[in-house]
Amino acid sequence: MYGHPGRMVSGWRLDAVMPELTRRATTYIQEMAAAKRPFFLYFSLTSPHVPIAPSESFRGKSAAGAYGDFVEETDAAVGSVLAALRAAGIDRNTIIIFTSDNGSPAQDGRSMAGAFNSVQRFGHDPNRPFRGMKTDLWEGGHHVPFLVRWPEKVRAGSRTDVTICHTDFIATCASILGKPLPEGEAKDSYDMIPLLTEKHTRKYKRPYTIHHSSEGLFAIRVGRWKLIEAGHSGGGLVPRVQETVDGQTVDMQLYDLKRDPGEQKNLILSRPRKVLKLQQELAATKNGASK
């Protein structure tokens, strides 16, 4: 177990945080259901983020060290929330969304400098098949799980390959509540309900998706194409390696994610028109002039 150094209140235990948050979440569900009140619960899991602190009952549960144990505890916490909804009799008409804000740093749980050590120690790459990790502009930095459970609206086992973004939560919640967003507000948010319910999927109108790295660098995704305005990962967890194409150093990257989801073949030199078009779209977005 490890954490950030600093002051803490007397009796503070890092490994007690997740169980307590889970208890409070399930208690809140029980109280709202008993009062027959609609509710919104944002359950921001501390796991499996740092500090890596699995509680005692989960230590040694996985075959991937302390980090793996914390993932096991994450799964159990989600299970507790689902069980609370079922016990309250409101699970079928409650929308549950499970996702993450970024890719994994693939830590092994031993130290703050453990980025990518889970691969080296356990052969466990949580971002596979994508390249890179948290903080990077590559898909491993931003391509995350997005699971939805809403039995009365979303067909079990359904899926979509359409690219979405977490900014879409704003428009989607407004749609569910029947409250149109004010003109000009949340311009980069698009209603996901057509995708979730598989009805009129063409009504989901996201034209592009913007990526931003920990070092302040950008990438743009339009359909199958992704342009990275950097000749490296853009992140800061591991040493950068400069990209080359046919032995030539390049300062940008272009990938066809449909054919190459692992971002192994940089097409920056062979598709100049596509590069220019995406550069113009990204520049317009930065300047606030894009659609």
N, C-alpha and C positions, 0 to 999 in steps of 0.2 A: 504494500500500500504506500502511496506517496501523494503529496499535495504541495501546494505553493506555501513557502514559508511566510509567516506573518502572525499577528495577534489573533487570538480567538477567545471566546467567552469560556468561563470555567465549566468544565465538564463536556466541552464540545467534542463530538466524535464524528469523523468524516463518514464512517461506515454506517452511521445511524440515519443519515440524511435521506437516502432513497426509500428505506422502509417507512419513514415518517411521512414523506411526501405522498407515497402510495396510500398510506392509511388516510391521510387528509382528503385525497382525491376520492376515494371510495366512500368516505363519510359524507362528503358533499353531494355525491350522486344519490345516496340514500335519503338525505334530507330534502333535496329538490324533488325527488320522486314522491316522497311522502306528502309533500306540500302541493303536489301536482302542478309544479311550476316548470316551464321550459327553462333551459339553462345552457350556458356556454362554458365549457371547461377547457382551459389551456393548460394541459399537464406537461410542463417543461421538464423532461427527465434530466437529472444530473448525470445519469449513466447513458452510454459508456464513455462520457467525456472525462477529462482530467478534473479533479484528482481521481485516480483509479482506486476505488475504495469499496470493493464488494463486501457485503456484510458476512458475518461468520458462517451462516448457513449455506452460502454459495461458494466459499473458498475451496478450491480444488475440484469444483464441479465440471469444469471444461478440460480440454486437452490443449488449451492455448493460454496458459498463465493467468495472471490476475486480470488482464484485459478480457480474456475469454470468459472468466468467471463473472465479470461485470456485465457482459453481454447476456449471459444466462439470467442474471438478476433483472435486466431490462425486460426480457421475455416474460418473466414471472410477474413483473409489475403490470405489464399490459394485460396479462391474463387476469389479474385481480380486478382491473377496471372492467373488463368484459364480463366477469362473473358478477360484479356489482350491478351492472346494467340488466343482466338476465334475472338476477334475484329481485330486482325492482320491477320487472315486467315491462321494461321500456326499451329493450335492446333492438327490437325490430324497426322502430321508428326513430332511432337515434343514429346520426351519421358520425362515424368514427374515422378519423384520418391519422395514419401513422406515417411519419416521414422524418427527414433529417435536414439540417441546414447546410451540410457540406459532406464531402467524402471523408473517409476515415484516414487518420495518420498512421494506421497500422502499428499501433504501439504494443509493446509486450508487457507493460504495466510495471516495469522495474524502475524507471527513472523518467524525468522530464525530457531527457534527450533520447527517448526511445522510439522516435519516428522510424517506421519501416522495419523495426526489429521483430515484429511478429512474423514477417516473411522469413527472416533469417533464422529465427529460433524454432518456429513451429511449422513453417511452410504454409502459413495462413495469410492469404492476401484478400482482405475484405472488399477491396475495390475491383477485383478481377471481374470481367475481362478488360477493364478500362485502365488506361495509362495514368500514372500520377496519383496524387493523394490530396488531402485537405491543403488548402492555400493555393493549389495549382490551377492553371487555366485549362489543363487537360481534363478529360471527362471524369477521371478519378477524383477531381476536386469538386465537381458539381452534379454529377449524375448520381442521384440518390434514390433510395426506396420511396415509393409513394403508394400506400395501401389504403383502400377505402372499404368500409363495411357499412352498408345501409340497406338491410334486407328488403324493405318496402319499396326501394327505388333502384338499387344497383344490383344487377344480376350477378350471382356468385360465380366466380371463375372468369368473368369477363375481363378484358384488358384492352389497352390501346397503345400504339407506338407513337402517338402524337406528342410532340414536345410541349410541356407545360412549365410554368414557373410559379414559385410560391407567392409572387405578387398577385396571382389569380385568386387567392383567398378572398380578397376584398370584394371583387365583383361577384364571386360565387356566393358569398354570405349575403350580399345585398339581394341577389336573385332569389335565394331561398326565403328571405324575409319579405320579398316583394317590395323592397325599398330601393328605387332607382338611385344611382349615385348622382350627385350634383354635376352639372356640366363642367368638364375640365378637371375633375378630380380622379385620381388613380388611373391616369392615362395608360399605364403599362399593366393594367389588370383586366383579365378576360374571363367571362363566365364559363366555368367548367361543367356546368350541369348537362349540356348537350353531350359531352363526352362520357360522363358518369352514367347517364341513363341510356346511352346509345340511341338517343333520338335527335335527329337533325344535327348530326355531328359536324356538318359543314358550317354550322352557326358559330363554332368556336373559331375566332378570327385572329389568333396571335400571329403577327407577321414576322416576328423575329424574337430572339432571346439574347440578352446581354449577359456575358460572364465578366466577373471582376475578381482579380487575384488579391492576395494579401499584400502584394507590393505595389498595388495601384494600377495594374495593367489590365487591358480589356481584350475581350474576344466577342465575336458575334456569330450567332447560329441562325441560319435561314434554311428551313427545310433540312435537306441532307448535308448542307455545306456549313463549315465552320472555319472562320478566319481568326487567327490568334495574332495580335499585334505585338509579338515578342518572338525572339529566336531561342526561347528556352521555356521552362515550365511556368515562369511568372511567380512561383511560390518561394517560400523561404525555409521549409523544414529540412530539406536535404540540399547538398551542394548542386548548383546549376551546371548543366552541360549544354554548351552551345550547339544548336542544330546545324547540320550540314546536309546538303542535297548534292549527290554526285561529286562529293569532295569540296563543294563550295559552301562557305559559311553564309547563312541566311538569317535575316532579322525578323522574319514572319513565318507563319505556318498556315497551310490550307489543307483541310481534310474532308474527304467524302465519307461521312459517318455511316452511311448506309452500307457501303462496301468495306469500310475500314473503321469499325467502331473502336478499335484499339489504338487508333491514331499512329500508325506505323509508317505510312507512306505520305510524306509531305509533298503536296502538289503545287507548292508556291511558285515554281519556275515554269510549270507546264500549263497553268490555267490563268494567264494574266488578266483576261477579261473578267473572269469570276472574282479574282482578287480585287480589281478596281471597283467593281460594283459593290462588293461587301465593304470595302474601305469607305466608299461614299456613304453608304447606309449608316455605318458606325459613326462617321464624322457628323452626319446630320443628327443622329441621336444625341451625341455629346453636346451639340449646339442647341438642342431642344427644337430642331426643325423637322424631325422625322415624323412619319405617320404614326 
